[in-house]
Amino acid sequence: MNDKMDVNTETLGESANFVAWSSVEPDGETTYHLELGAVTVHFFHEEWIELLGLMHELEAPTRG
């Protein structure tokens, strides 16, 4: 019996310092991952949607 389970991944976005990617787990659930340097934060779908909403509300500060 083969115990290896393949996980499908997709890069959602990438910058010089960060990467966001998703994976479809063997049970069919999609999880989202945000790599911030040495730290990776993992989200379930509902959490990811909430985070995207929060990020959309943020405005980059202007300098001047």
CORRABEL-V684409 format. One record per pair of residues at least 4 apart in sequence whose C-alpha atoms are under 6 Angstrom apart, sorted by the first residue. I is the first residue (numbers start at 0). J is the second residue. D is the distance in whole Angstrom. If there is no record, write none. Layout:
I_J_D ; I_J_D
//
This chain:
6_23_6 ; 6_24_6 ; 7_22_5 ; 7_23_5 ; 8_21_6 ; 8_22_4 ; 9_20_6 ; 9_21_5 ; 10_20_4 ; 11_19_5 ; 11_20_5 ; 12_18_6 ; 12_19_5 ; 13_17_6 ; 13_18_4 ; 17_34_6 ; 17_35_5 ; 18_33_6 ; 18_34_5 ; 19_32_6 ; 19_33_5 ; 20_31_6 ; 20_32_5 ; 21_30_6 ; 21_31_4 ; 21_32_6 ; 22_29_6 ; 22_30_5 ; 23_27_6 ; 23_28_6 ; 23_29_4 ; 24_28_5 ; 30_42_6 ; 30_43_5 ; 30_44_6 ; 31_41_6 ; 31_42_5 ; 32_40_6 ; 32_41_5 ; 33_39_6 ; 33_40_5 ; 34_38_6 ; 34_39_4 ; 35_39_6 ; 42_46_6 ; 42_47_6
//
